[in-house]
Amino acid sequence: MTTTKPVVRSAAVYARISSDVSGEKLGVTRQLEDCQKLAADRGWTVGEEYVDNDISAYSGKPRPAYARMIADLQAGVRDGVIVYNLDRLHRRPIELEDFVTLCEKVGVRDVATVTADIDLGNDDGLFMARIFAAFAAKESGRRSARIRRKMEQNAQNGLPHGSARPFGYEPDKVTVRESEAAVIREMVARCIAGESMRSLANWLNDSGVTTVKGGPWRTTTLRQTLRSPRIAGLREHRGQIIGAAAWEPIITLVQREQVLARFAARQASGRRAPRSYLLSSMLRCGKCGNPLFSQARYDNDPPTRRYVCQKGPDHGGCGRLTVVAEPVEQLLTEAVLVRLDSTALADTLSGRIQNDGHLAELGKTLASDQVLLDELAGLYADGSISAREWMAARNPIESRIRDTERSLSHATETTAIDGLPGNGAAVRSQWDGLSIDRRQAIIKAVLDHAVINPGQPGARSLDIERVRPQWRL
């Protein structure tokens, strides 16, 4: 007596391709067509097609469609599997073993491929499946090594990489797209001047400037763009800058170092919340010399914004001085705008402009020391020097880097007012339309701090004699 093998009632068709450069899914489409033909020849009913396009099975990255197919097999929704070739399912032996265990558990014996049938229910079929998986893993490893070597060679030659068009460049990733490059230059200038990522993202979105994918800007995307070595004409590989790139830079190397110094300063300060007080960190108590902190008084309607000398272990002030925020902000803003047109500021800036060569030298020094650190790490990694030697050589280099970054950060404060001296009236007319970050950056470029002296008890207006500005420029 012979038994007829039951026909598969609801087969899972799985298709996958590791790399789809064109994005047209032609590879998986051909696989699906061949699998559908095989199902028709077998008289199997296809329950669903599961497709993972442009995803490697060797890398170990999640495959959403494969995971969904496994879940359906486990739930008994599918009773067979069709795939073009076994290596479309697995390129790692450990995944094959997990798949075999699942099929044994749920009773799925029919795994059909266009190239060869595999019966996982007998020793010969399982043996062949394991050979296929081991061979596929070996080939994938060789292919990965060839790709890594090619990527390293491209990096050494300064050639572009990645599939997506970078913002600021044409699809060839080499030719500068001037309309976007102009945006990058302005973003860099405003970042160096002290504007926050949130403010810059709002400016881009309000101006209708979109990302490469046509979406709105987020602070993470913006930060990644500004920190990218690419826009300075540098080629990066595995997180390390390895030399000049084949494309033209959009910003200078000095500007790049200024941006990185600005990010480093923000990280060190830990300040992340958007500013709501124009003179935050710029006012000092005339009694004890401690900084004044912004604080709202909520027993008024509306609440009154104030700058307060706070006492206690976290602040250390005398707690005996308060000034209402709006009048002192108006007073110092007007003083800064007047100073923008002063001859004293013009004379000071002329000296700074003559000193711009010093700024370039700082950038070169910083880049040189960072290269030394990388070389030192390489010597330690390959065993050429001991850990003690590495630490002894590393410490002075890191100390120089910190000093250079501080000097660079201080030197770039005044870039916030580039083009503004002599145009105080024009800036005054635009002042209310500027973001609070931009306004504070302009004020901080000119004003180092202001000392607020005690006022007369019961006074209803701000006595200008209470305010003693200490000018930076």
C-alpha positions, 0 to 999 in steps of 0.5 A: 500500500502506497501513501500519497504525500499531501500537497502543500496548502499554504507555502511561504515563498521567500526571496532575498538579495544582498545588494540592490544598488538600483533600488528597482528590486529586479533581483527579488522579482526574478526570484519570485517569478521562478518560485511561483512557477515552481509552486504551480508545477508542484500544485502548491498553493502560495500563501504569502511572499516574504521579501527582504530586499538589499539585506545580507543574510551573512552580516547577521542584520535583522531580516524583517520578512524572514522573521515574519515567515519564521513566526508564521511557520511556528504558528502553523500558518504555512506548511511549506517553503519555496526559495530560489536557492538555499543560500537565499534562506541562510548564509550562516550555519547557525541559522540553518540549524535553528531553521531545521529545529523549527521545521522538525518541531512544527512538522514542515518537511517540504522545502523546495528550491528552484535549483534543488529540493531539500528534504530536511526530514532525512539525514541525506537532505540535512547533510546536503543542506549543511554543506550548502550553508557552509559553502555559502558562508565561506563564499560570503566571507571571501566576498566580504573580504574583497569588499573590505579591501576594495573599500580600503583602496577607495578610501586611500585614493580619496574616492567617495563611498555610500549609496546616498547622495550627500547634502551639498554634492551631486549624485556623483558625490564629487561635484559640489551642488552650489545651492546646497553648499551655500546653505552649508557655509551659512550653517557653519558660520552660524554654528561657529558664532554660537547658534544652537542646533535647534535654532539652525534646524528651525531656520532650515525648515522655516526656509523650506530647505529639505534634507537629501531625502526631502524631509525636514531637518532634525538636530541629529541630522544637522549635527552629523552634517556639520561634523562630517569630514566630507564637507571639508574635503577629507576622506573618512574610513571606519571613523578615521580621517585618512587623507584628502578626498577626490572632491572639492571642499565646501568649507576650510579646514580651519572652519572645520576645527572651529565647528568641532571646538564649538561642539566640544565646548557645548558637550563640556558645558552640558547645556542642552535646553534652549535659551530663554534668557538673553543674558544667561551666563553674562551677568555678575553680582556686584556684591559677591562677584558670583554669576547671576542665574535666570529665575521667574517670579510666579507670584506676579501675573504674568510671571516676572523674568529676573536675574538672581544671585542665588546662595546655597551649596550649588551656587555659592552666591550671597543671595542678596541681589536681584534685577528684572530681566527685561530692562537690563536686556534692553539696556545692554542690547542697545549698548552693544548695537551702539558699540558696533558702530564705534571707532574703538570696535573697528580698531580692535577688529582690525588687529584681530583681522591681521591676526587671522594667520594665528587662527589658521596655525591653531587649526594646523596644530590641532590637526597635527596633534590628532594625527600624532595620537592616531599614530601612537594608538597604532603603535600600541595596537601592533605591539611596537610600544608598551602601555606605559610608553603609550601613556607617557607619550599620550598625556602631553599630546592630549594636554596640547590638544585641550589647550589648542581647543580652548584657544581656538574656541576663544578666538572664534567668539568674534566671528559672530559679528563678521560683517556687522561693525558699522551696520548697527542701525541695520542690525537694530531693525532686524533684531526682533526677528533674530533667534535668541541664539543669534542675538546672544552670539552677537552680544557675547562677541562684544560683551564679556560680562556685565556687573550688576550693582545693588539698587535702591530699595523700592525703585520702579525702574532700572538705574543705568548706573547699576550696570557696568559692562565689561567689553570683550571688543 
